[in-house]
């Protein structure tokens, strides 16, 4: 890990993921989580203010990056929710089978190297009747924008923690064994089109 990845990249990613249009998206999806919750890609805790604490029994916060976990300290100190930080990647969820009621994943599927394996783990830990709540940016429906996403994907990923611009989120969820109970999508206002096409909704194991 180089100097940029250790010291600059976490701040850049945390700032970008906390911009107002993205915060509005978090506000739409995080309150749906209930019971014992697993958040995959906790980052610096940007979703914490948007949980409905009265509905959350406990939050398992999965985040592999130590610098991000450190940046979450202030938000963790302010939340009434019981949070257990887990320093592990999305592909290696160290929880028992059928142990969580809800999974929240926001702006994370773009960075997980083996997203299929991560989704298999999410299915494994969900209780029967459990749901996955997601909000992700991904491949745009406009061919011209999608071409630019493909062209810039490598450079963008090098600067933004391995983020992929062009992942087809609904298709990835379906291929990962989930059925979409609801999905909405749009370009977020005030964001560049190549990184601003959002998908959000609810999925259940198929």
N, C-alpha and C positions, 0 to 999 in steps of 0.2 A: 504494500500500500504506500503510495507516494504522498508528498506533502499536500498536494491539492486534495487528494481523497481523504486525508486525515483531518485537515483543518479548514479547508475552504468549501469543499463540496457539501458537507452537512449543513452549513449555514445557507448556502445557495438554495439547496433543495427545500429546507425548512421555510425559507422566505417565500419561494415560489409557490409552495403548497399551502401557504397561509394567506395568499392574496384574497381579496374580498369576493370575487366571483366563485372561487373554489370554496371559501368558507360558507357561502350560501348553499352550495351543494352538500357540504357536510351537514349543515343544519337540516336539510331535507331527509337525510338517510340515517344518521346516527341515532336519533330518538326511537327508531323502530326496534333497536336491540333490546332484548329482555332476558331475564333470568341469568344464568351463568353464560357469560359472553367471552368469546375469543376474538380479539382484534388482530388480524394478520397484517403486519407492517405498521406497527404503532408509531414509528418515527419519533417525533418530538412531542407527541401527545396532542396534536392539533384537534382531534375529535373529542377530547375529554369534555370541553365546555358544552358540547351539544348532546351528550347522553342524557336521557331521562333517569336521574339517579334513583327515583322511586321504583323503576322497573328493573334495575340491574342489581342482581344478587352479588355477583363478583365479576371482575374483568381480568382475564388473562391477556396480557399485552405482549405479543410476540414481536420482537425487534432484534435483528442480528447485529446491527451497527452500534458499537459501544458509544460513539460520539453522539448519536441520536438519543440513546437512552440517557446520557448525561444532560442533554438539552431538554429532556422531558421533566427534569426534577422540579422546576417551579410549578408546572401545571399539576404534577402529581401531589405536591404539597397543598394545593388549593381544592382538590376534588374530594367530595364526601364518599366517593365510590372506593370499595376495597379493590386495589389493583395489585396484581402479581406480575412483575416484569419477567419475561423469559427471553434470554439471549440466544435465540435460535432462528435459523432461516425458515421461510415458508414451506420448504420441502421437508422439514424435519420437525413436526409438531409433537412435542413431548408430553402429550396428554392421553389419558385412557380413551378407549373406544366409547362412543356414545356418552360423552361427558359434558357437552355444552349444549345450551338451548339455542344460541344465536352465534353467528359469525358475522363480523363487520370487516369489510375490506375496501379501502378507499385509496385510490391513486397508488396502487401497489402491484397489481397484476402486470403492469408495464415493466417492472424491474425484476420480477422473479425469473431466474434463468430457466428452471424446469417447472413451468406453471401447471402442466398436467399432473405432475407428481404432487405439487402443493394442493391442487384441488382434490386429488384422491385422499390426501390426509385430512382435508376439511370434511369430506363426506364421512370419513371414518369416525371423527370425533363428534359429529352432530348426533344428538339424540333423535329418535323417531319423532317426526313432526317438527324438527328444528328447521331453521331457515338461515340462509345466507343473504345478507344485505350488502349491496355493492354500489360503488360509485367510482367510475374509472374513465379516463380519457382513452381514446383509441382511434382506429381507422375511420377516416371521414368518408361519407358517402359520395362526395364529389370527386370525380376521377382526377381533375387537376390538382386538388389538394392532396389526394392520396398519393399521386406521383411524387410530389414534393416530400411527403412523409417518408416514402421509400428512399428518396435520394439523400435526405438529411439524417436518416435513422442512425447511422454509425457515429457521425460527429456529435449529434445530440446526446446519444448514450454515453459517449466519453466524457461529456461535460456535466451530465445530470444523473450520475449514479447508476448507469446502465439502463436508463429509461428507454423503452421502445415506443416510437410514435405510432406505429402502424398495426398494432395488435387488434384483431377483430374480437372485441370483448364478448358479444353474444355467442359467437361461434365457439370461442374458447370455453365458455361456461358449458355449452351443450356438449362439446367434445369431452369435457371433464366430468360428465355424468350428472349434470344439473339440468333441471327443467326451469324455464323462466316463467315465474308466476306473474311478474309484471316487469316492464322495462320502458323507460323513457329515454329520449335522446335529443340532443341539440348542440349547436355551437354555443359556448359560453360567451356572453358579451364581455368585451374588454380583454379578450385573450387572443393570441395569434391562432389562426385557423389550423395550422399544422399540429398544434398541441391542445386545441380548445374544443374538440368534438367529444362530448360526454355521453356516457351511458350510465343509467342508474336504475335500481329496482330491487326486486326480491327473487331469489332462486331457491329451489328445493331439490334434494337428491331425486334423480329420475327413477 
